[in-house]
Amino acid sequence: MCRLDYILMAISITIALTPSLSILIYIARRKPMYWIDSLLGGGGWFIALLLRLPLLGLISRMNIMVRLVLSAFLAGIFEESVRYVTMKFRMGSNTLFTRCLTFGLGWGLFEALVIYCFNVPLIIALGSYTVIGLMAGAIERNIAILIHVTMTLLIALSITLAKLRYFVLAVTLHALIDCMGIITLLIRNPLIIETLIAIPSIVMAFIIINYSRRILEEILKK
């Protein structure tokens, strides 16, 4: 790899991790409980991945459209189920808004590290990349982390309010967002793809985060 390749690698990884990591550091600071929550979030993502790998292997030879849809729903089911169990075990009904944020950030950051950052050096070394593609991938990781924080808050509502509908909503939204990967079969421009995914994801996150924060803070005051 040439010097430019190393610079591109550093920039893309920095874009992928720095915003969320900065927020996590700001929230957690010297509070061990928050750091443990974030580590459990990362571990939860990894467990959910391992649990669904056998099923992903079974569908690997299916039609690509069918495979993308099934993979999306498997991700929604397994990730939100593991998220629910982990948060229930760790937090119980003490689902403070800030604890949910650190858990969701840890979940998303670990995914970004494994899915994106570990693969960037290999992609660059093989020369199978474009600058636009690398940057779009880095931006996509930030959107994914935002989605994980949003899903974490829905699971927190399901646990705190003992209402299954929030869990079902988290699974459904997660799967539908992942299904948007089908766009890659129709559009080749990575920036257009990420824009089409980002806009509804950000709007959804804004609504759910504000709603969840209000509910969780009201419960805390009681």
C-alpha positions as CSV (number, residue, x, y, z in Angstrom):
1,M,0.0,0.0,0.0
2,C,1.2,3.5,-0.8
3,R,1.1,6.5,1.6
4,L,-2.3,7.7,0.1
5,D,-3.8,4.3,0.9
6,Y,-2.8,4.6,4.6
7,I,-4.2,8.1,4.7
8,L,-7.5,7.0,3.2
9,M,-7.6,4.0,5.7
10,A,-7.1,6.4,8.7
11,I,-9.6,8.9,7.5
12,S,-12.3,6.3,6.8
13,I,-11.9,4.5,10.1
14,T,-11.8,7.9,11.9
15,I,-15.1,8.9,10.3
16,A,-16.7,5.6,11.1
17,L,-15.8,5.5,14.8
18,T,-15.0,9.0,16.1
19,P,-18.5,10.6,16.4
20,S,-20.0,7.8,18.4
21,L,-16.9,7.1,20.4
22,S,-16.7,10.7,21.4
23,I,-20.3,10.7,22.6
24,L,-19.6,7.5,24.6
25,I,-16.6,9.0,26.2
26,Y,-18.5,12.2,27.1
27,I,-21.4,10.3,28.6
28,A,-19.4,7.5,30.4
29,R,-16.4,9.5,31.5
30,R,-15.3,8.0,34.8
31,K,-18.4,5.9,35.4
32,P,-17.5,2.2,35.3
33,M,-21.2,1.2,35.1
34,Y,-21.6,3.0,31.8
35,W,-18.4,1.4,30.4
36,I,-19.6,-2.0,31.4
37,D,-22.9,-1.4,29.7
38,S,-21.2,-0.4,26.5
39,L,-19.0,-3.6,26.6
40,L,-22.0,-5.7,27.2
41,G,-23.6,-4.0,24.2
42,G,-20.7,-5.0,22.0
43,G,-20.7,-8.5,23.4
44,G,-24.4,-8.8,22.7
45,W,-23.9,-7.9,19.1
46,F,-21.3,-10.6,18.7
47,I,-23.4,-13.2,20.4
48,A,-26.4,-12.4,18.1
49,L,-24.1,-12.8,15.1
50,L,-22.8,-16.2,16.3
51,L,-26.3,-17.4,17.0
52,R,-27.6,-16.7,13.5
53,L,-24.5,-17.8,11.5
54,P,-25.8,-21.4,11.0
55,L,-29.0,-20.0,9.5
56,L,-27.1,-17.6,7.3
57,G,-25.2,-20.6,6.0
58,L,-28.4,-22.4,5.1
59,I,-29.7,-19.5,3.1
60,S,-26.4,-18.6,1.4
61,R,-27.2,-20.4,-1.8
62,M,-30.7,-18.9,-2.2
63,N,-31.6,-16.2,-4.7
64,I,-29.9,-12.9,-3.7
65,M,-33.2,-11.0,-3.2
66,V,-34.6,-13.8,-1.0
67,R,-31.2,-14.0,0.9
68,L,-31.2,-10.3,1.6
69,V,-34.7,-10.3,2.9
70,L,-34.2,-13.4,5.1
71,S,-30.9,-12.0,6.4
72,A,-32.6,-8.8,7.4
73,F,-35.3,-10.5,9.3
74,L,-32.8,-12.9,11.0
75,A,-30.8,-9.8,12.1
76,G,-33.9,-8.2,13.5
77,I,-35.0,-11.3,15.4
78,F,-31.7,-12.4,16.8
79,E,-30.2,-8.9,17.6
80,E,-33.3,-7.6,19.3
81,S,-33.8,-10.8,21.2
82,V,-30.2,-10.8,22.5
83,R,-30.5,-7.1,23.2
84,Y,-33.7,-7.7,25.3
85,V,-32.2,-10.6,27.3
86,T,-28.9,-8.7,27.9
87,M,-30.6,-5.5,29.0
88,K,-33.1,-7.3,31.1
89,F,-30.2,-9.2,32.9
90,R,-28.0,-6.2,33.2
91,M,-30.4,-3.3,34.0
92,G,-33.7,-4.9,35.0
93,S,-36.2,-2.1,35.2
94,N,-33.4,0.5,35.9
95,T,-33.2,1.5,32.3
96,L,-31.9,5.0,32.6
97,F,-31.8,7.0,29.3
98,T,-28.0,7.5,29.5
99,R,-27.4,3.8,30.3
100,C,-29.4,2.9,27.2
101,L,-27.3,5.3,25.1
102,T,-24.0,3.7,26.3
103,F,-25.4,0.2,25.7
104,G,-26.5,1.1,22.2
105,L,-23.3,3.0,21.4
106,G,-21.2,0.0,22.5
107,W,-23.4,-2.4,20.4
108,G,-23.0,-0.2,17.3
109,L,-19.3,0.6,17.8
110,F,-18.4,-3.0,18.1
111,E,-20.3,-3.8,14.9
112,A,-18.5,-1.0,13.1
113,L,-15.2,-2.3,14.3
114,V,-15.8,-5.8,13.1
115,I,-17.8,-5.2,10.0
116,Y,-16.1,-2.1,8.7
117,C,-12.8,-1.2,10.4
118,F,-11.3,-4.7,10.3
119,N,-12.1,-5.0,6.6
120,V,-10.9,-1.6,5.4
121,P,-7.1,-2.6,5.4
122,L,-7.9,-5.7,3.4
123,I,-10.1,-3.8,0.9
124,I,-7.4,-1.2,0.4
125,A,-4.6,-3.8,0.1
126,L,-6.6,-5.6,-2.6
127,G,-7.2,-2.3,-4.4
128,S,-10.9,-3.2,-4.6
129,Y,-12.2,0.2,-3.5
130,T,-13.2,3.7,-4.5
131,V,-12.8,6.8,-2.3
132,I,-16.5,7.4,-2.5
133,G,-17.3,3.8,-1.6
134,L,-15.0,4.0,1.5
135,M,-16.4,7.3,2.7
136,A,-20.0,6.1,2.1
137,G,-19.3,3.0,4.1
138,A,-17.9,5.1,7.0
139,I,-21.0,7.3,7.0
140,E,-23.2,4.2,6.9
141,R,-21.6,3.0,10.1
142,N,-22.6,6.2,11.9
143,I,-26.2,5.7,10.7
144,A,-26.1,2.1,11.8
145,I,-24.9,3.1,15.3
146,L,-27.8,5.6,15.5
147,I,-30.2,2.9,14.6
148,H,-28.8,0.6,17.3
149,V,-29.2,3.3,19.9
150,T,-32.8,3.8,18.7
151,M,-33.5,0.0,18.9
152,T,-32.0,-0.1,22.4
153,L,-34.4,2.6,23.6
154,L,-37.4,0.6,22.2
155,I,-36.2,-2.5,24.0
156,A,-35.8,-0.4,27.2
157,L,-39.5,0.7,26.8
158,S,-40.5,-2.9,26.3
159,I,-38.7,-4.0,29.5
160,T,-39.6,-1.0,31.7
161,L,-43.3,-0.8,30.7
162,A,-43.6,-4.6,30.3
163,K,-45.2,-4.2,26.9
164,L,-44.3,-6.7,24.1
165,R,-45.3,-4.3,21.3
166,Y,-42.1,-2.2,21.7
167,F,-40.1,-5.4,21.3
168,V,-42.1,-6.4,18.2
169,L,-41.6,-2.8,16.8
170,A,-37.9,-3.0,17.3
171,V,-37.6,-6.3,15.5
172,T,-39.8,-5.1,12.7
173,L,-38.0,-1.7,12.2
174,H,-34.6,-3.4,12.4
175,A,-35.6,-5.9,9.7
176,L,-37.2,-3.3,7.4
177,I,-34.1,-1.0,7.6
178,D,-31.8,-3.9,6.8
179,C,-34.1,-4.8,3.9
180,M,-33.3,-1.5,2.4
181,G,-30.0,-3.2,1.4
182,I,-32.0,-4.4,-1.6
183,I,-31.4,-0.9,-3.0
184,T,-27.9,-1.9,-3.8
185,L,-29.2,-4.3,-6.4
186,L,-30.9,-1.4,-8.2
187,I,-28.6,1.6,-7.6
188,R,-24.8,1.6,-7.9
189,N,-23.9,5.0,-6.6
190,P,-23.0,4.5,-2.9
191,L,-23.8,8.1,-1.9
192,I,-27.3,7.9,-3.3
193,I,-27.8,4.5,-1.5
194,E,-26.7,5.9,1.8
195,T,-28.8,9.0,1.4
196,L,-31.9,7.0,0.7
197,I,-31.2,4.9,3.8
198,A,-30.1,7.8,6.0
199,I,-33.1,10.1,5.6
200,P,-35.8,7.7,6.9
201,S,-33.4,6.3,9.5
202,I,-32.6,9.7,11.0
203,V,-36.3,10.8,11.0
204,M,-37.2,7.5,12.7
205,A,-34.4,7.8,15.2
206,F,-35.3,11.4,16.1
207,I,-38.9,10.5,16.8
208,I,-38.2,7.4,18.8
209,I,-35.3,8.8,20.8
210,N,-37.3,11.9,21.9
211,Y,-40.4,9.8,22.7
212,S,-38.3,7.2,24.7
213,R,-36.4,9.9,26.6
214,R,-39.7,11.5,27.7
215,I,-41.2,8.2,28.9
216,L,-38.1,7.0,30.7
217,E,-37.6,10.3,32.5
218,E,-41.2,10.4,33.5
219,I,-40.9,6.9,35.0
220,L,-37.8,7.9,36.9
221,K,-39.6,10.8,38.5
222,K,-42.3,8.5,39.9
